[in-house]
Amino acid sequence: MRKKNGIIPSYKIVDTCAAEFEAVTPYYYSTYEAEDEVTDSGRPKVLVLGSGPIRIGQGIEFDYCSVHSVWGLQREGIEAVIINNNPETVSTDFDTADKLYFEPLALEDVLNVIDKEKPIGVIVQFGGQTAINLAAGLHARGVKILGTPVECIDAAEDRDKFEKLLTGLGIPQSEGKSATTVEEAREIAKKLGYPVLVRPSYVLGGRAMEIVSSHAELLKYMTEAVQVSPRHPVLVDKYIHGKEVEVDAIGDGQTLFIPGIMEHIERAGVHSGDSIAVYPPQTLSRQEIDKIVDYTLRIGRALKVNGLINIQYVVGEDGVFVLEVNPRASRTVPVLSKVTGVPMVQAATRAMLGRSLADLGYSEGLGGYAGFIAVKAPVFSFEKLGLVEVSLGPEMKSTGEVMGIDRSFPGALFKAMRASGLRVDFSGDVVFSVADRDKEEAGGVARAYADLGFTLRATPGTAKSLKKAGLEVLEVDDTVPLIRSGSVGLVINTPTRGKITGRPGFLLRRAAAEYKVPCLTSLDTASALTVALRCLRQGDEPFPVAMTELRRGN
């Protein structure tokens, strides 16, 4: 047993009966110099690490995974023990796990519970980045990590090792290197050419991830946003323009099954947690899908994936490239599980215990189409977070997500957007204010809104560009009073220099958030909305889908 200040911790039961009756709920917390109240059933146990406090970048999706992992263990006759220090989640409900420890997800505290319970193994794949970051420390102290081998987890998380792996497999990835000094980062960016994507390693939710377009922006990022060092390298990648695609797969150590593929509406550069994603892909060719499946199977075999793996790709003009690999569950697992009818986490957990995919009824490769279109949309809380930049980018900002399901893509998209809180009428004023790089593309998007009957308004520079494209536009100099007047139903704004609080674009976006006017900061999202509105205008009503139909997969 590990000691704190020379004292061995003991565990007391949480009194869920307020001393009125004897509490028997298996909730435990650590204390010192007290009688231990933990009982031992004598059954084989597995410890599941939760995700800790819910926060932006790591939310209830991972709690869902922890719960389903418990169910998978119990289905195999294993006693399920959870460590999670968040009392407001389903994984910490009294009827979920066989035992629960309200302990911090820190190495010392986890080791103390392991010493007490002596599990046959620990599962780290379902607690997000918080849990997976503990794998190496636990393994180094002789703890058995169930599922994907620790050295393979490290190969996926370590940039240099992963680059060598992909090179050996002949799979292209976004070109980049890790930097341990500011000067090293500058040289990498110079060689790759701007724009580049910069981010710390081993983080969740894309924290401190940015797209930078110049040496000056890179220097500012390296000196203000992160603390670069040999122990904390910064990853510098060439930014690739293209469609982002996300894959979640289940492995048994030898073979992989892919329940489905999700395509992002927003192009690469927007964090996957903030993107609208659709299943199955709507614009990918058969050849592109086949290549994604092939790459996924090859990577999964090389990493000896046992459990879940998440891979993000970008499909550009030059082909399919790997963006990143997460050797754990992702945010899209609950969505894919529901729409495909595949209990992904339970299957992954049972595979960790030695069951083959064939035993579980799954064959290698891509699963069949479930018969429905599913759209996952993010939910934001910008009106409650003053002075927060609302534009979308590589750093995650959403606080939740919803799902729309229909037999058509426009119907599923409309359901998801409405459920996320986006309320747009079929007419009214829409304000355009876009960066110079987006002005040409904005012409087509604005024309689609004009064809739907919207009145176009725009800031001077954008108005000039739209008029040049032959559109009738009302020019507006100061957008904030217009937002406050209540006459605007939608704002479409792409930032020129985001995060600078005094700039007109920032003030426009903040005003829209505070007055609850929908503000779209990606032209891809704005274009997708016109697809949904056009179908509804033509009388194509969303089709109701019962959950019982989903479970049947028809």
Stockholm file with secondary structure:
# STOCKHOLM 1.0

chainA/1-554         MRKKNGIIPSYKIVDTCAAEFEAVTPYYYSTYEAEDEVTDSGRPKVLVLGSGPIRIGQGIEFDYCSVHSVWGLQREGIEAVIINNNPETVSTDFDTADKLYFEPLALEDVLNVIDKEKPIGVIVQFGGQTAINLAAGLHARGVKILGTPVECIDAAEDRDKFEKLLTGLGIPQSEGKSATTVEEAREIAKKLGYPVLVRPSYVLGGRAMEIVSSHAELLKYMTEAVQVSPRHPVLVDKYIHGKEVEVDAIGDGQTLFIPGIMEHIERAGVHSGDSIAVYPPQTLSRQEIDKIVDYTLRIGRALKVNGLINIQYVVGEDGVFVLEVNPRASRTVPVLSKVTGVPMVQAATRAMLGRSLADLGYSEGLGGYAGFIAVKAPVFSFEKLGLVEVSLGPEMKSTGEVMGIDRSFPGALFKAMRASGLRVDFSGDVVFSVADRDKEEAGGVARAYADLGFTLRATPGTAKSLKKAGLEVLEVDDTVPLIRSGSVGLVINTPTRGKITGRPGFLLRRAAAEYKVPCLTSLDTASALTVALRCLRQGDEPFPVAMTELRRGN
#=GR chainA/1-554 SS CCCBTTBCEEEEECCTTTTSSCCCCCEEEEEESSCCCCCCCCSCEEEEECCCSCBTTBCHHHHHHHHHHHHHHHHTTCEEEEECCCTTSGGGSTTTSSEEECCCSSHHHHHHHHHHHCCSEEECTTSHHHHHTTHHHHHHTTCCBCSSCHHHHHHHHSHHHHHHHHHHHTCCBCCEEEESSHHHHHHHHHHHCSSEEEEESSCSTTTTCEEECSHHHHHHHHHHTCCCBTTBCEEEEECCCSEEEEEEEEEESSCEEEEEEEEEEEETTSCGGGSCEEESCSSCCHHHHHHHHHHHHHHHHHTTCEEEEEEEEEEETTEEEEEEEESSCCTTHHHHHHHHCCCHHHHHHHHHTTCCTTTTTCCSEECCCCSSEEEEEEECCGGGSTTCCCSCCSSCCCCEEEEEEESSHHHHHHHHHHHTTCCCCSSEEEEEECCGGGHHHHHHHHHHHHHTTEEEEECHHHHHHHHHTTCCCEECSCHHHHHHHTCEEEEEECCSSTTCTTSHHHHHHHHHHHTTCCEECCHHHHHHHHHHHHHHHTTCCCCCCCHHHHHHTC
#=GC SS_cons         CCCBTTBCEEEEECCTTTTSSCCCCCEEEEEESSCCCCCCCCSCEEEEECCCSCBTTBCHHHHHHHHHHHHHHHHTTCEEEEECCCTTSGGGSTTTSSEEECCCSSHHHHHHHHHHHCCSEEECTTSHHHHHTTHHHHHHTTCCBCSSCHHHHHHHHSHHHHHHHHHHHTCCBCCEEEESSHHHHHHHHHHHCSSEEEEESSCSTTTTCEEECSHHHHHHHHHHTCCCBTTBCEEEEECCCSEEEEEEEEEESSCEEEEEEEEEEEETTSCGGGSCEEESCSSCCHHHHHHHHHHHHHHHHHTTCEEEEEEEEEEETTEEEEEEEESSCCTTHHHHHHHHCCCHHHHHHHHHTTCCTTTTTCCSEECCCCSSEEEEEEECCGGGSTTCCCSCCSSCCCCEEEEEEESSHHHHHHHHHHHTTCCCCSSEEEEEECCGGGHHHHHHHHHHHHHTTEEEEECHHHHHHHHHTTCCCEECSCHHHHHHHTCEEEEEECCSSTTCTTSHHHHHHHHHHHTTCCEECCHHHHHHHHHHHHHHHTTCCCCCCCHHHHHHTC
//
